[in-house]
């Protein structure tokens, strides 16, 4: 199951329904998120196998962005990533 903010998202539901499990995300906001992200069922499954695949790609992209942040002058930054 994918997790957002410590909440398990059900993998048997469309992402717009699953997002409503997150505190503060109602149906209207979930639909807005999907609309803004241009995600509907057909589009989602065209690019992702399931929400785990989406989460994995988001995490990978985020980790790569963190790795590419240049350190402050004279500072050494260690990024510990478990894969």
C-alpha contacts under 8 A as a table, 3 or more apart, distances in Angstrom:
res1	aa1	res2	aa2	distance
1	X	8	X	5.90
1	X	9	X	5.95
1	X	10	X	6.25
1	X	11	X	6.10
1	X	52	X	6.86
2	X	8	X	5.76
2	X	9	X	5.33
2	X	10	X	7.49
2	X	11	X	7.54
2	X	51	X	6.47
2	X	52	X	5.48
2	X	55	X	6.80
3	X	6	X	5.72
3	X	7	X	5.14
3	X	8	X	4.51
3	X	9	X	5.76
4	X	7	X	5.28
4	X	8	X	6.80
4	X	9	X	7.34
4	X	22	X	7.12
5	X	22	X	7.25
7	X	21	X	7.01
7	X	22	X	6.16
8	X	21	X	7.88
9	X	18	X	5.35
9	X	19	X	6.95
9	X	21	X	6.81
10	X	13	X	5.92
10	X	18	X	5.89
11	X	14	X	7.77
11	X	18	X	7.75
11	X	50	X	7.39
11	X	51	X	6.81
13	X	17	X	6.13
13	X	18	X	5.85
14	X	17	X	5.42
14	X	18	X	6.17
14	X	41	X	7.20
15	X	18	X	4.83
15	X	19	X	5.92
15	X	34	X	7.84
15	X	51	X	7.30
16	X	19	X	5.46
16	X	20	X	7.04
16	X	27	X	7.18
16	X	30	X	5.04
16	X	31	X	5.63
16	X	33	X	7.93
16	X	34	X	6.43
17	X	20	X	5.58
17	X	21	X	7.71
17	X	27	X	6.98
17	X	30	X	7.19
18	X	21	X	5.79
19	X	22	X	5.73
19	X	25	X	6.57
19	X	26	X	7.85
19	X	30	X	5.81
20	X	23	X	7.35
20	X	24	X	7.85
20	X	25	X	5.02
20	X	26	X	5.07
20	X	27	X	5.93
20	X	30	X	6.33
21	X	25	X	7.19
22	X	25	X	5.61
25	X	28	X	7.95
25	X	29	X	5.77
25	X	30	X	6.20
26	X	29	X	5.40
26	X	30	X	6.08
27	X	30	X	5.07
27	X	31	X	6.11
28	X	31	X	5.21
28	X	32	X	6.19
29	X	32	X	4.90
29	X	33	X	6.10
30	X	33	X	5.10
30	X	34	X	6.29
31	X	34	X	5.09
31	X	35	X	6.01
32	X	35	X	4.97
32	X	36	X	5.95
33	X	36	X	5.21
33	X	37	X	6.00
34	X	37	X	5.04
34	X	38	X	5.87
34	X	39	X	4.84
34	X	40	X	6.74
35	X	38	X	4.80
35	X	39	X	5.98
35	X	40	X	7.50
36	X	39	X	7.66
38	X	43	X	7.58
39	X	42	X	7.94
39	X	43	X	5.60
39	X	44	X	5.49
40	X	43	X	5.26
40	X	44	X	5.78
41	X	44	X	5.17
41	X	45	X	6.18
42	X	45	X	5.53
42	X	46	X	6.09
43	X	46	X	5.05
43	X	47	X	6.64
44	X	47	X	5.63
44	X	48	X	5.82
45	X	48	X	5.00
45	X	49	X	5.81
45	X	50	X	6.95
46	X	49	X	7.85
48	X	51	X	7.24
48	X	53	X	5.75
48	X	54	X	5.93
49	X	52	X	7.77
49	X	53	X	5.87
49	X	54	X	7.83
50	X	53	X	5.40
50	X	54	X	6.65
51	X	54	X	4.94
51	X	55	X	6.04
52	X	55	X	5.02
52	X	56	X	6.01
53	X	56	X	5.10
53	X	57	X	6.25
54	X	57	X	5.21
54	X	58	X	6.22
55	X	58	X	5.09
55	X	59	X	6.08
56	X	59	X	5.14
56	X	60	X	6.06
57	X	60	X	5.08
57	X	61	X	6.10
58	X	61	X	5.19
58	X	62	X	6.08
59	X	62	X	5.05
59	X	63	X	6.04
60	X	63	X	5.19
60	X	64	X	6.16
61	X	64	X	5.13
61	X	65	X	6.22
62	X	65	X	5.08
62	X	66	X	6.27
63	X	66	X	5.04
63	X	67	X	6.19
63	X	81	X	7.96
64	X	67	X	5.05
64	X	68	X	6.37
65	X	68	X	5.19
65	X	69	X	6.64
66	X	69	X	5.45
67	X	79	X	7.30
71	X	74	X	7.81
71	X	75	X	6.04
71	X	76	X	6.25
71	X	77	X	6.17
72	X	75	X	5.32
72	X	76	X	7.63
